[in-house]
């Protein structure tokens, strides 16, 4: 257990990404997913306790990020917690983590595609969503370096739009700091549920770990990139959440279909609303781009170990990307984007990703001091936090998420029995 596993058989991916590329891929996932998709359902659950939920989600995310960074430096291969769980806890736990990630993040891809559709062409959300999936799958197919450059442009646009929102709301004169105080609408269970939903927004740093075979000097790059991306995202989230909550208040925020656009209107700048709509669509596109990339790398790792068909482990000889895995992911996401509900997808995704990180934290707990283990409290708090937030999610999300995990475990058992015989 204490010796890093030998590289899996099959073609290796090209190491092209540096620290800035990895940070930007993480920022593109987190900022795109969180600000434009999770604030409204979180406010509906937590009320005026939204900021407490944000802090709690960030604390759990920090533990997960720290554990993931230490593990990724030791096992710099595609697959993330699938690899860590298998190497540190056993084959089943690695498989379960990979299954949870693929299922949860496929749902997240669909949520981001639908977010694009709802901002670009209301009433035709599904058609736009499917088109976005097709285009971005083609971008990823052309090579990860092109994806990194596109993500850089997306992050720059999104940060500019968010900065404009904060500035307009601060200068509009309608913010009331009293609205940030806790009210009778806040309950402990509501704060926990909102934190679980907001965790959906912090999960982008997983994209960095799943790119373990494609970053230069992974032992140095990954531990640097993950906390930088998480810290920058938290600063942005806190600023925007404080402003939007102060301008709209918890009740209006909970009912908003486009909270940032509603906030700039309430601040007396309705002309900014179209700009915010464009920024929302661009953010969701950036998140979708990175999500498709990350899910395909986990499928690549699991296919190498024959938990998925081995044909999906193929790496394109020219573009040096797992082209078959990316085509499968793009197809699945396109189908979901044509059928699923946005809010349900967020809750379902959160459950799967929290399960994934629970395995990552448990794996990090087994690291020795010589292997660069994090402080013991970090993986313990991370594991308990993931479990608590997962089961605090809306009942439908818990039921469906637990059911899909049970299905994955059953498939694993059947696979083992079949190959044993």
ZAMARRO-373828 format. One record per residue (C-alpha): x, y, z; residue in one letter. Coordinates in Angstrom, 2 decimals. Layout:
% ZAMARRO-373828
[[X,Y,Z],A]
...
% end
This chain:
% ZAMARRO-373828
[[0.00,0.00,0.00],X]
[[2.83,2.39,0.73],X]
[[4.39,2.07,-2.72],X]
[[2.80,4.00,-5.58],X]
[[1.20,1.71,-8.08],X]
[[2.87,1.15,-11.40],X]
[[1.28,2.97,-14.27],X]
[[-1.73,1.23,-15.73],X]
[[-1.27,-0.57,-19.00],X]
[[-2.20,1.25,-22.17],X]
[[-1.12,4.49,-23.85],X]
[[-0.13,7.38,-21.61],X]
[[-1.59,10.85,-21.98],X]
[[0.60,13.83,-22.88],X]
[[1.69,16.10,-19.98],X]
[[0.97,19.57,-21.34],X]
[[-0.70,21.54,-18.54],X]
[[1.05,23.85,-16.09],X]
[[-0.14,25.39,-12.81],X]
[[-2.03,28.25,-14.46],X]
[[-3.82,25.88,-16.85],X]
[[-4.85,23.57,-13.99],X]
[[-6.05,26.50,-11.84],X]
[[-8.11,27.90,-14.69],X]
[[-9.74,24.54,-15.40],X]
[[-10.76,24.39,-11.72],X]
[[-12.00,27.99,-11.75],X]
[[-13.97,27.35,-14.90],X]
[[-15.77,24.45,-13.24],X]
[[-16.42,25.98,-9.83],X]
[[-17.37,29.52,-10.75],X]
[[-19.48,28.42,-13.67],X]
[[-21.42,25.88,-11.65],X]
[[-21.91,27.74,-8.41],X]
[[-22.89,31.32,-8.86],X]
[[-25.41,30.82,-11.64],X]
[[-27.03,27.55,-10.60],X]
[[-26.92,26.89,-6.84],X]
[[-27.71,30.18,-5.06],X]
[[-31.49,30.05,-5.52],X]
[[-32.15,26.48,-4.27],X]
[[-29.68,27.06,-1.43],X]
[[-31.49,30.25,-0.38],X]
[[-34.79,28.36,-0.50],X]
[[-33.38,25.87,2.02],X]
[[-31.34,28.14,4.31],X]
[[-33.14,31.49,4.10],X]
[[-31.06,34.19,5.74],X]
[[-28.59,31.50,6.84],X]
[[-27.26,31.25,3.29],X]
[[-23.85,32.66,4.21],X]
[[-23.47,30.10,7.02],X]
[[-24.17,27.39,4.47],X]
[[-21.59,28.85,2.12],X]
[[-18.98,28.83,4.88],X]
[[-19.82,25.24,5.81],X]
[[-19.64,24.07,2.20],X]
[[-16.29,25.85,1.82],X]
[[-14.92,24.18,4.97],X]
[[-15.83,20.71,3.73],X]
[[-14.45,21.60,0.30],X]
[[-11.17,22.71,1.89],X]
[[-10.78,19.35,3.61],X]
[[-11.59,17.54,0.38],X]
[[-9.19,19.71,-1.60],X]
[[-6.35,19.15,0.87],X]
[[-6.87,15.39,0.91],X]
[[-7.18,15.28,-2.88],X]
[[-4.03,17.36,-3.38],X]
[[-1.89,15.06,-1.21],X]
[[-3.27,11.95,-2.90],X]
[[-2.95,13.38,-6.40],X]
[[0.69,14.24,-5.79],X]
[[1.35,10.64,-4.77],X]
[[-0.77,9.07,-7.52],X]
[[-0.50,11.46,-10.49],X]
[[-2.76,9.49,-12.79],X]
[[-6.15,10.02,-14.41],X]
[[-9.07,8.91,-12.25],X]
[[-8.93,10.95,-9.04],X]
[[-10.56,9.23,-6.05],X]
[[-11.16,6.12,-8.17],X]
[[-7.39,5.59,-8.17],X]
[[-6.91,6.76,-4.55],X]
[[-9.67,4.53,-3.16],X]
[[-8.44,1.50,-5.05],X]
[[-4.81,1.94,-4.00],X]
[[-5.44,2.86,-0.35],X]
[[-8.74,1.15,0.58],X]
[[-9.26,-1.65,-1.92],X]
[[-10.72,-2.25,-5.35],X]
[[-14.39,-1.93,-4.32],X]
[[-14.03,1.50,-2.72],X]
[[-12.11,2.80,-5.69],X]
[[-14.77,1.49,-8.03],X]
[[-17.57,3.00,-5.91],X]
[[-15.84,6.39,-5.92],X]
[[-15.41,6.25,-9.68],X]
[[-19.02,5.20,-10.17],X]
[[-20.27,8.01,-7.93],X]
[[-18.16,10.54,-9.78],X]
[[-19.20,9.46,-13.27],X]
[[-22.89,9.32,-12.40],X]
[[-22.95,12.51,-10.33],X]
[[-20.90,14.55,-12.75],X]
[[-22.81,13.33,-15.76],X]
[[-25.90,14.78,-14.07],X]
[[-23.92,17.95,-13.39],X]
[[-23.01,18.20,-17.07],X]
[[-26.70,18.07,-17.92],X]
[[-27.45,20.76,-15.33],X]
[[-24.86,23.07,-16.82],X]
[[-26.09,22.44,-20.35],X]
[[-29.63,23.31,-19.27],X]
[[-28.34,26.46,-17.58],X]
[[-26.89,27.51,-20.92],X]
[[-30.22,26.83,-22.61],X]
[[-32.29,28.73,-20.05],X]
[[-30.21,31.90,-20.50],X]
[[-29.63,31.72,-24.24],X]
[[-33.12,30.80,-25.43],X]
[[-35.87,30.50,-22.77],X]
[[-38.48,28.04,-23.96],X]
[[-35.97,26.07,-26.02],X]
[[-33.66,25.08,-23.17],X]
[[-33.31,21.44,-24.12],X]
[[-32.47,22.06,-27.77],X]
[[-29.81,24.63,-26.87],X]
[[-28.45,22.33,-24.16],X]
[[-27.99,19.43,-26.56],X]
[[-26.31,21.71,-29.10],X]
[[-23.90,23.01,-26.44],X]
[[-22.94,19.46,-25.45],X]
[[-22.20,18.52,-29.06],X]
[[-20.02,21.60,-29.66],X]
[[-18.01,21.28,-26.45],X]
[[-17.49,17.55,-26.91],X]
[[-15.91,18.42,-30.26],X]
[[-13.68,21.02,-28.58],X]
[[-12.49,18.48,-26.01],X]
[[-11.96,15.92,-28.77],X]
[[-9.53,18.29,-30.48],X]
[[-7.17,18.15,-27.47],X]
[[-6.93,19.19,-23.83],X]
[[-4.61,22.13,-24.52],X]
[[-7.26,23.78,-26.69],X]
[[-9.73,23.21,-23.86],X]
[[-7.41,24.93,-21.40],X]
[[-7.09,27.99,-23.64],X]
[[-10.84,28.23,-24.10],X]
[[-11.32,27.89,-20.34],X]
[[-8.93,30.80,-19.80],X]
[[-11.12,33.03,-21.97],X]
[[-14.31,31.85,-20.26],X]
[[-12.96,32.55,-16.77],X]
[[-11.87,36.07,-17.78],X]
[[-15.35,36.86,-19.13],X]
[[-17.16,35.43,-16.12],X]
[[-14.99,37.26,-13.59],X]
[[-15.54,40.52,-15.46],X]
[[-19.32,40.04,-15.38],X]
[[-19.33,39.12,-11.68],X]
[[-17.18,42.15,-10.87],X]
[[-19.67,44.33,-12.74],X]
[[-22.58,42.81,-10.78],X]
[[-20.88,43.48,-7.46],X]
[[-20.00,47.06,-8.47],X]
[[-23.52,47.86,-9.70],X]
[[-25.14,46.45,-6.57],X]
[[-22.72,48.28,-4.26],X]
[[-23.29,51.62,-5.98],X]
[[-27.01,51.18,-6.49],X]
[[-27.81,52.19,-2.95],X]
[[-30.38,49.46,-2.32],X]
[[-28.35,47.01,-0.27],X]
[[-29.41,46.63,3.34],X]
[[-26.86,44.98,5.62],X]
[[-29.64,44.10,8.05],X]
[[-30.80,41.48,5.58],X]
[[-27.61,39.55,6.23],X]
[[-28.62,38.84,9.82],X]
[[-30.05,35.46,10.73],X]
[[-33.82,35.34,10.88],X]
[[-36.57,32.97,11.97],X]
[[-36.46,31.38,8.51],X]
[[-33.11,29.74,9.35],X]
[[-32.96,26.20,10.72],X]
[[-30.02,23.89,11.32],X]
[[-31.35,21.31,8.87],X]
[[-31.93,24.05,6.29],X]
[[-28.37,25.32,6.66],X]
[[-27.03,21.78,6.20],X]
[[-29.21,21.15,3.16],X]
[[-28.15,24.44,1.57],X]
[[-24.49,23.61,2.25],X]
[[-24.97,20.31,0.44],X]
[[-26.48,22.11,-2.55],X]
[[-23.76,24.77,-2.53],X]
[[-21.12,22.05,-2.43],X]
[[-22.13,21.42,-6.03],X]
[[-20.47,24.78,-6.71],X]
[[-17.14,23.90,-5.06],X]
[[-16.54,20.56,-6.73],X]
[[-14.56,21.91,-9.68],X]
[[-11.17,21.23,-8.14],X]
[[-11.83,17.55,-8.85],X]
[[-11.12,18.35,-12.49],X]
[[-7.53,19.15,-11.50],X]
[[-7.00,15.81,-9.77],X]
[[-8.54,13.83,-12.65],X]
[[-6.00,15.45,-14.98],X]
[[-3.15,13.81,-13.09],X]
[[-1.59,12.35,-16.26],X]
[[-1.79,15.61,-18.21],X]
[[-0.07,18.13,-15.91],X]
[[3.65,18.79,-15.87],X]
[[5.43,17.91,-12.60],X]
[[2.20,16.69,-10.89],X]
[[3.79,16.36,-7.43],X]
[[4.31,20.12,-7.46],X]
[[1.56,21.35,-9.78],X]
[[-1.51,19.63,-8.32],X]
[[-0.99,20.56,-4.62],X]
[[-0.46,24.19,-5.70],X]
[[-3.30,24.42,-8.19],X]
[[-6.10,22.96,-6.03],X]
[[-5.92,25.36,-3.03],X]
[[-5.31,28.37,-5.31],X]
[[-8.41,27.58,-7.37],X]
[[-10.51,26.90,-4.27],X]
[[-9.37,30.06,-2.48],X]
[[-10.04,32.31,-5.46],X]
[[-13.45,30.74,-5.95],X]
[[-14.41,31.25,-2.30],X]
[[-13.52,34.94,-2.49],X]
[[-15.72,35.37,-5.57],X]
[[-18.59,33.35,-4.08],X]
[[-18.56,35.24,-0.80],X]
[[-18.56,38.65,-2.48],X]
[[-21.41,37.79,-4.85],X]
[[-23.50,35.96,-2.22],X]
[[-23.25,38.86,0.25],X]
[[-24.26,41.41,-2.39],X]
[[-27.15,39.41,-3.87],X]
[[-28.51,38.47,-0.45],X]
[[-28.29,42.06,0.73],X]
[[-30.04,43.45,-2.35],X]
[[-32.79,40.85,-2.77],X]
[[-33.17,39.45,0.72],X]
[[-33.60,35.70,1.34],X]
[[-37.26,35.46,0.23],X]
[[-36.81,37.11,-3.17],X]
[[-33.54,35.25,-3.72],X]
[[-35.24,31.92,-3.03],X]
[[-37.89,32.69,-5.68],X]
[[-35.52,34.12,-8.31],X]
[[-35.12,32.33,-11.62],X]
[[-32.04,34.43,-12.50],X]
[[-30.76,35.82,-9.18],X]
[[-27.89,37.92,-10.47],X]
[[-30.01,39.50,-13.19],X]
[[-32.73,40.20,-10.60],X]
[[-30.14,41.75,-8.31],X]
[[-28.88,44.27,-10.87],X]
[[-32.47,45.19,-11.72],X]
[[-33.22,45.74,-8.02],X]
[[-30.09,47.87,-7.77],X]
[[-31.45,50.21,-10.45],X]
[[-29.42,48.98,-13.44],X]
[[-31.82,47.01,-15.67],X]
[[-29.54,47.58,-18.68],X]
[[-27.02,45.22,-17.01],X]
[[-29.47,42.30,-17.02],X]
[[-28.71,41.18,-20.63],X]
[[-24.98,41.32,-19.86],X]
[[-25.53,39.11,-16.84],X]
[[-27.55,36.66,-18.93],X]
[[-24.69,36.37,-21.43],X]
[[-22.19,35.97,-18.59],X]
[[-24.35,33.22,-17.07],X]
[[-24.41,31.31,-20.34],X]
[[-20.65,31.68,-20.80],X]
[[-20.01,30.53,-17.23],X]
[[-22.14,27.44,-17.68],X]
[[-20.36,26.67,-20.96],X]
[[-17.00,26.89,-19.22],X]
[[-18.19,24.58,-16.47],X]
[[-19.64,22.11,-18.97],X]
[[-16.37,22.07,-20.91],X]
[[-14.32,21.14,-17.84],X]
[[-16.91,18.65,-16.58],X]
[[-16.97,16.65,-19.81],X]
[[-13.18,16.60,-19.72],X]
[[-13.04,15.35,-16.11],X]
[[-15.69,12.63,-16.43],X]
[[-14.03,11.20,-19.53],X]
[[-10.71,10.87,-17.65],X]
[[-12.34,8.89,-14.85],X]
[[-14.00,6.60,-17.41],X]
[[-10.55,6.19,-19.01],X]
[[-9.05,5.04,-15.71],X]
[[-11.92,2.65,-14.94],X]
[[-11.85,1.24,-18.48],X]
[[-8.13,0.51,-18.12],X]
[[-9.06,-1.69,-15.15],X]
[[-12.01,-3.19,-17.08],X]
[[-14.73,-1.82,-14.80],X]
[[-16.00,-0.27,-18.02],X]
[[-15.49,-1.76,-21.52],X]
[[-11.76,-1.77,-22.23],X]
[[-12.34,-0.13,-25.62],X]
[[-12.98,3.13,-23.72],X]
[[-9.34,3.18,-22.59],X]
[[-8.18,4.08,-26.10],X]
[[-6.11,7.27,-26.46],X]
[[-6.23,9.10,-29.79],X]
[[-2.82,8.80,-31.52],X]
[[-2.89,12.40,-32.77],X]
[[-4.79,14.41,-30.15],X]
[[-3.59,12.36,-27.15],X]
[[-7.01,12.35,-25.47],X]
[[-9.36,9.47,-24.50],X]
[[-11.52,10.03,-27.57],X]
[[-13.91,7.10,-27.15],X]
[[-14.59,7.95,-23.51],X]
[[-15.28,11.56,-24.47],X]
[[-17.72,10.53,-27.19],X]
[[-19.58,8.27,-24.75],X]
[[-19.78,11.05,-22.16],X]
[[-20.98,13.55,-24.74],X]
[[-23.69,11.16,-25.92],X]
[[-24.95,10.41,-22.39],X]
[[-25.00,14.07,-21.41],X]
[[-26.85,15.02,-24.60],X]
[[-29.54,12.45,-23.81],X]
[[-29.89,13.70,-20.23],X]
[[-29.92,17.33,-21.31],X]
[[-32.94,16.55,-23.45],X]
[[-34.92,15.09,-20.55],X]
[[-33.82,16.10,-17.01],X]
[[-34.88,18.85,-14.57],X]
[[-32.27,21.46,-13.52],X]
[[-32.89,21.55,-9.76],X]
[[-33.15,17.78,-9.48],X]
[[-29.89,17.40,-11.37],X]
[[-28.09,19.68,-8.89],X]
[[-29.21,17.67,-5.85],X]
[[-28.48,14.32,-7.48],X]
[[-25.05,15.52,-8.58],X]
[[-24.22,16.79,-5.09],X]
[[-25.00,13.41,-3.52],X]
[[-22.76,11.55,-5.95],X]
[[-19.86,13.97,-5.62],X]
[[-20.07,14.01,-1.82],X]
[[-19.88,10.20,-1.84],X]
[[-16.84,10.44,-4.12],X]
[[-15.05,12.80,-1.74],X]
[[-15.92,10.73,1.31],X]
[[-13.85,7.94,-0.25],X]
[[-11.04,10.40,-1.08],X]
[[-10.86,11.61,2.53],X]
[[-10.87,8.06,3.87],X]
[[-8.03,7.23,1.49],X]
[[-6.05,10.29,2.61],X]
[[-6.38,9.17,6.23],X]
[[-4.28,6.08,5.41],X]
[[-1.30,8.11,4.13],X]
[[1.79,8.00,6.30],X]
[[3.88,11.01,7.29],X]
[[6.55,10.00,4.77],X]
[[3.87,9.94,2.05],X]
[[2.90,13.53,2.78],X]
[[-0.31,12.93,4.72],X]
[[-2.43,15.96,5.68],X]
[[-3.11,16.77,9.35],X]
[[-5.20,13.92,10.77],X]
[[-8.19,16.18,11.46],X]
[[-8.53,17.13,7.79],X]
[[-9.62,13.76,6.33],X]
[[-11.72,13.00,9.42],X]
[[-13.66,16.26,9.20],X]
[[-13.86,15.86,5.43],X]
[[-15.33,12.36,5.60],X]
[[-17.89,13.23,8.30],X]
[[-18.76,16.48,6.54],X]
[[-19.38,14.74,3.22],X]
[[-21.66,12.15,4.82],X]
[[-23.60,14.78,6.79],X]
[[-24.14,17.06,3.79],X]
[[-25.09,14.17,1.50],X]
[[-27.88,12.97,3.79],X]
[[-29.08,16.52,4.50],X]
[[-29.94,17.00,0.80],X]
[[-33.61,16.95,-0.31],X]
[[-35.15,13.49,0.21],X]
[[-35.57,12.86,-3.53],X]
[[-31.87,13.49,-4.09],X]
[[-30.88,11.19,-1.21],X]
[[-33.19,8.40,-2.37],X]
[[-32.14,8.51,-6.02],X]
[[-28.46,8.99,-5.18],X]
[[-28.38,6.10,-2.71],X]
[[-30.26,3.93,-5.18],X]
[[-27.76,4.59,-7.97],X]
[[-24.83,3.87,-5.63],X]
[[-26.50,0.58,-4.65],X]
[[-26.93,-0.23,-8.34],X]
[[-23.24,0.43,-8.91],X]
[[-22.31,-1.85,-6.01],X]
[[-24.54,-4.59,-7.42],X]
[[-22.92,-4.28,-10.86],X]
[[-19.50,-4.56,-9.21],X]
[[-20.56,-7.72,-7.40],X]
[[-21.94,-9.30,-10.56],X]
[[-18.76,-8.39,-12.42],X]
[[-16.62,-10.04,-9.75],X]
[[-18.68,-13.23,-9.67],X]
[[-18.76,-13.47,-13.45],X]
[[-14.99,-13.09,-13.84],X]
[[-14.31,-15.44,-10.94],X]
[[-16.27,-18.16,-12.67],X]
% end
